[in-house]
Amino acid sequence: MIDIIWRAALTAVIAYLLGSLSFAVIITRVNNKGDIRNMGSGNAGFTNVLRSVGVVPAVLTFAFDFLKGVIAVLIGWWIFSTIDAGSTATIFEYTKYGRYIAGLFAIVGHMFPIYFNFKGGKGVVTLAALMAVVDWRVLLMGLATFLIIFVITRIISLSSIIATSMLTVYTFIVTFFFDYLPNLGTPNEVRVRYIVISTLCIAVIGLLVVVKHKENIVRLMHGEEKKLKVKKSS
């Protein structure tokens, strides 16, 4: 148990510090555009940079926010990969949990960055990075959901909220029907515990991201949320 606790703590600290690198703030400041948190919606994220600053800074913000998430989750994977778990199946489980811990705290860091007065973004891009490393199948299902809703509504926040909410369902479907059932009776049998914990982890992470959209949800309920309009880079 001590072995698991120190690995989880180390993973959480590293992931939080990486997640706290708010590239929306960094990139807009480097481009002498001021503080993105004083522009538009005040959110330090891809969409506000796109609306308030331009395409190139937004693409760079997306790329670096995604990359920091990937790096954090890979570190969590590596920290838990050396654990003495006794079997291949158990190591598979623990490395998954290490990735979830890293992803969660990278997202928390993105939302509440220690380097920038704890005022950050909503964590959607970092969540996508987590899913890219944890399970690309769930990521593709979430991405498809996002694109369908966005094509219909042209509202990024609504697309993000619905896609994020569906990740819990998609995680259960993938872990149960594609990981658990095909491996029943094999030496590397996937345990029910893995399905439950994986689904709960994504539910908690997804809830955190959705709650961070509370202002968007209020505007959506009142029909006041704006459709995407891109500011041309100057």
PyMOL commands that set and color helices and strands:
alter all, ss='L'
color gray80, all
select helices_A, chain A and resi 2-19+23-30+36-38+46-52+55-81+88-111+114-116+124-134+136-153+156-183+192-211+214-221
alter helices_A, ss='H'
color red, helices_A
deselect
rebuild
show_as cartoon
